[in-house]
């Protein structure tokens, strides 16, 4: 593409031109391996601890990290171009470089404010009974959502073998790690996660429909659910504050489950 614009353009045309120009620029840099910025650049961030693959080869050198950053930027731009520019076709080098290994994944973290709200059961409301609520958010958004950070694994239980980056994530503040193929999937997943977090903070426990539904589903899974619709003798308050259909397997009372 020519670097100089000699004809008038609409805002949409200018946006499309800028997008295509940047895609071509990144593709050329990746193809010629001209991808590292100046080593003394003032905005250069500190290098992270080294990561290695099973054969002992380091996988997060400065070159690797910057190349991955460019690949992610190009992937996002190409997805946007496909949506905005009729008949757009990605560069041939893009298809060749991704052949056999799939597109670069997008990764973002949504932090969970457990320090500010220590009494709120964020993990329980995000996971739901046997992880079903989290699975529903993954299915709805098309992204992968996992809970990581301090407190995400109960004491005495581990995740088995994991690499250096996963070990780092376990030492970070509690968060949801979102892994998506497209920006749209990423935004949808983040909205769903943030919605659960906000409801857990703002909505009183007795009015939180998500938590009520989760307790009901858990009772069904545990075999302690009873349909109390139409039952008499709920008390003077008409059963206010109780969860219909949920029976404690210890005391036999309604409206709560065994702790």
N, C-alpha and C positions, 0 to 999 in steps of 0.2 A: 504494500500500500504506500502511496506517496505521503511524505511527511507534511507537505504544504497543502493547505486547503485553498483552492483557487475559485471555487464557485460557492454561491450562497447555499446554506443548509438550514433545514428546520431543526428544532431542538431534538426531535426523534432521530433524524438522520445523523446529527452530530454525535448523539449518544451511541448509535450503532457503529459509526466510524471509529470513535474512540475505543469502543469495546473490541472491535476487530483488530485495530492497530495494536492494542495491548496483548491480545492473544497471539498475534504474529510475532511480536517482540519477545514474549516469553518462550514461544516455540523455538525461535532462532537461538536464544540464549541457552536453552536446554540442549539443542542439537550441537552447538559448538562448544558446550561445556563452559560457557562464559557466564557463570552464575553467582560468583562470590562478590559481595560488595567490598569496598576498601576495608582493610584490616583495622585501620585507625579511625573508622567512622565513629562520630560521637554518640550515635544512637545504638551502637553495637551492644547487645545484651551479654551478660556473663554466660560462659559455656556451662551447660548442665553436666551432672555426673555422667561418666561414660556408660553406654549400654552395649551389650555384646549378644551375638546370636549363638546358637548351640555349638558352632564350630570355633568360637572364640574371636570372631571378626567383629570389630567395633561397628555399630550400626547408626550411631548418632554423631558422626564427625560434623564439623562446621559445614563442610561441603554437602553432606547428606541432608542436614537440617534445612539448609537454604534451598536445595533442590526440591525437597518435599514441600516447602512453603510455596515455591513457584508453581509446582504441579497442582497444588490445591487451589491457588489463585486462578490458574488457567482453567481448571475444571469448573469452578463456579462461574467464570465468565462465559465459558462455552455453553453451560446449561442456560444461562440468561439469554445468550444470543439465539439459541434454538427456540426459546419462547418468544423473543421479541422481533427477530428478523426472519421474514418469510423465505423459505428455501435455503436457510443457512446450513452450510456443511462444515464440520470441524476439519482442521488441517489433517492431511494424511499422516503426518508425523505423530499426531496425537493418537490416532487409532493404532499405529504401529507400536508406540511406546507403551500402550496399555494392553496390548494383545497378550492374553494368557494370564494376566494378573488383575484384571478388573480396574475400575476407576479409583482414584484416590478418595479415601473416606474423609468426611468432615467430622471433627471432634470438638465439642464444647462442654463446659462444666456449668452446672447450675448449683450454686452453693446453698446449703440448708442451714438456716439460722438457729442452730441448737444452742449456741451460747446465749443468745438474746431470749430464747424461749425454751429453757431446759425442761419444763414440765410437759411440753407438747410432744406427742408420739408421732413425729414426722415419718419415721421409717415404717411404722405400722400402717399409716394411711397411704403411703406411697406403694407399699408392697401389696397390702390387702391380704385376705385369707389365702395362704399357700402361694403367694405371689401373683394372684389372678389380676389384681388391679394394675400392677406394673405391666403384666402381659397385655392387658387391654389397651394401655397407653401406647405400647410398642406397636400393636396391630393397627391402632387408629392412625398413628403418625407415620408408620413405615420405617421408623428409626429404631435403633437399639438403645435401650435405656438401662443402665446399671447403677447401683448405689455403691459408692466408693468412699474411702476416707475413714477417719477415726470413728469407731462405733458402728461401722457397717457390718462387722463380723463379731459374733458373740465370743466372749472369752472361752478359750479351750477349743475353739473350732477354727479351722483354717480353710483357705481356698485351694490347697494343694500347691503345685509348682506354678510360679509365675515369674515373669521377667523383671528386670530392674525398674522399668517404668511403672509396672503394676505395684511393685513394692513402694515406690515413691508415692503413688496415689493413695496407698493405704495409710501413709503418714500425714496426708494433707487433711485440712478440715473436711467434715462430712459434706458430700456433694453427690449429685447425679451426673454421671458421665453419659453424654448423648453422642452417639455415633450414627451419622446419616450419610446417604448417598447424594442428596440434593439440599439446597438451601431451604426449600419449602418444607421438606421433611424435618429439617433441623428446627425451624421456627415453630412448626406445629407441636413437636415434641417438647420444646422449651415452654410453650404456652400451657400445655397440659400439666407439666411438672410444677410450674409456678402457680397454676390454679389450685393444685392440691395443697401446696405450701401456704398460700394466702388463706384458703378456707380453714386450714388447720389452726391458723393464728387468729383469724378474725371471728369465725362463726363459733358461738358457744357450743360446748360439747353436746348438750342435749338437743341442739337444733342442727347438728352436722349430719345431713342426710347421707353423705358418703360413708361416714363411720357407722351410722345405723345400718346401712345396707351391707357393709362389710361384716358387722357382727351377725347379722341375719344369715348371710352366706356361710359364715364360719360355723354357725349352729347347724345349718343344713349339712355341711360337710362332716361335722362331728356326730351327726345323728341325734342331736338334742333339740331339734326344731319342732315346735308344735304350732299349729294354726290356732291362735287365740281369738280370731275374729268371732264375735258373738258371745264370747265367754262372759259370764256374770261374775259379780263379786270382785271387781278390780279395785275396790276401795272408794273412799269419799272423793278422791281426786280424779276418778275415772281412768286411772292408769297413767296419769301424766308423768312424764319422765321415764317411763318404762319402754322397753323395746318389744313390740308385739312379736310373738312367735319365738322369742329367745328364752330358753329355759336353762338354768344352771344345773349341771349334772351332779353337783355336790349337795346343795341344799334343796333343790327342786323348785326354787322360786323363779318367778318370771322377770324378764326385763334386763337380765345380766348373764354373763357367762362366768364359769369358774376361773379364778385367778391362779 
